[in-house]
Amino acid sequence: MPSFLEFADNLEVFIPGYMLVFTRLSAMLMTLPIFSYPMIS
């Protein structure tokens, strides 16, 4: 079982990348309806 410090070290690398992808996806989901609405109507 890995030590807590090793686990926290891995989280420091993992979380920023996850947050970046998450914010990128949520931004796309928010802007997608704005762009697709004029095309539909």
Buried (B, 14 or more C-beta within 10 A) or exposed (E): EEEEEEEEEEEEEEEEEEEEEEEEEEEEEEEEEEEEEEEEE
